[in-house]
């Protein structure tokens, strides 16, 4: 009986040691902080939705300062104009090289890279708002000059009754 207890303790000890080694290995392999991109030109892999895209490098980009209607996910239906916002972003970026610029915060809580996305001299973030396909994320911390620019675009869209502003309250 004494040998059986001793053997059981060794088995438990080995299992615990194995679990610790596995956890340490998993922690070392996980990169908790995504790598910051340099400002510059990039190729697009795909558009996820109106305000999220994936670069050819695999990096997920979230547009700074805008909130587009959400596509259907996790059993929730798509919000009105979500598909239109996604298509707008696809057309805006179609077969073009895009340029990224950044603000102070480089990553969101999901690890996505936060960026301003430019094609030539046009800012996608602003174009979505002006088309009425996104609202300004006033609650986010980003450049006050860009925030003013986006708010002005939102006011133009609201006055024109464009996109989400045509839907009513």
Phi, psi and omega in degrees: 000322179297320180294323180296317178296317181297317180296319179297320178298317179297319179297314178298318179298316179294320177297316179297317179296319178298318179296318180298315179298317180297316181295318179297316178298317179295321180294320180292328181281334182279127177266100187293332181246117178299156180281138180284134176278157173273149174297142179155196185265143181218159175260148181269137171268307180198161175259125180277310176202190186303324184243015180222135178216166180238129179282165176301335179284349183097355180286132178271128182248134175243126182295136180283134167082003181230150175232113176269158173303145185277140174286165178298136176194152179048046177079358179266137178289160177294144175284155178305136178072009177297315180295320179296320178296319178296315179295322177301313180296319178301312181295318181301322185259002187305121174049034180235154171277135179252155179245135179253140168228161190232169178241194181296310178281125184261340183223147174268182184293346179263004180084006178282147177283127178271131184208158165266134183246123183244142167234117189056240180253016181257133181265116180302317180307312181289320182298321178297316180295315182295330178281354181078022182254008177203153173256155176284131177276079183298335182285345181276151177267114174204174186316128180294328179291321177290322178300316178298319179298316180291321178297320177297319177295321178295320178296320178297317180295320180296313179297324180279350183066036183275143172054238183298338181281347176274347184281343183088185184291000000 
